[in-house]
Amino acid sequence: MAHQPFHLPERQALFSTDSRPDAPPEGERWSTWDVATHGPTPRPDWVITDLGAVEADLGILKSGKEADVHVVRRWVPGTERTTLLAAKRYRSADHRMFHRDAGYLEGRRVRRSREMRAMARRTNFGKELITGQWAFAEFDALAKLWQMGLPVPYPVQLDESEMLMEFIGAIGPEGPIAAPRLHQVRREEADLPALWVQFEDLVLRLAEAGWAHGDLSPYNLLVDDGRLVAIDWPQIVDVIGNPQGFEFLDRDVANVCSWFARKGVVVDPEDLFGRAASLAASSEF
């Protein structure tokens, strides 16, 4: 399986030249672990929680309308303990607005009516609340889905508008190599029927819990050594609680089924949607 290349910056960029007394001995900043909300336990062995760890931004992996994703290296100076993380940084309310956010936010509630009104009117305060909701919603969704054993990146931590999560990919001779998106995979490079089975399982297990991804497509499904991994979860939809929930579920199924069908895989989107809708309707979550 081919991975899309992502190269490390020049080595000197990984080490700090900051002369401030509180600057880390290496890297660009101290680990932000102690000031963040943490992911679920038990944590994977590769998660570094040491307060003496340092971090360096290795560059941007993906730029989007709502957020940018960077690759961050976290390591403990003087040891061989190091890991790569994907850092999703949500744009401020002045520089982004989530696509079709009103539809996705239906079924979500905040406690104070003042906050609900601000969000509905898209005031500056309301936009900031929406930004916070998106960041927390994605982190919370990843935590629950990971605990269910679904194929999603492990959410390491959330600190205001930055979420650090598992980097899906490999380490090549020249640095990190991000796993390709499904739409980049050629028929001869992968076992497409096996990936289709994994997609079916993802949709049905989500529906059984009462959820739909809400924006699923071949662009937010990664293929990591034959394993399908779903990313981009800020808009996760409560199928029953959201008035458009079944429409989002239907679109998720149709988007990905169309890609598989074009690649020659025999699919039945109506059957898959019917099974998923039935599971969601009877969900007890």
Summary of the structure (lengths in Angstrom):
residues: 285
radius of gyration: 20.0
end to end distance: 36.9
largest distance: 63.0
contacts: 862
relative contact order: 0.13
helix: 35%
strand: 23%
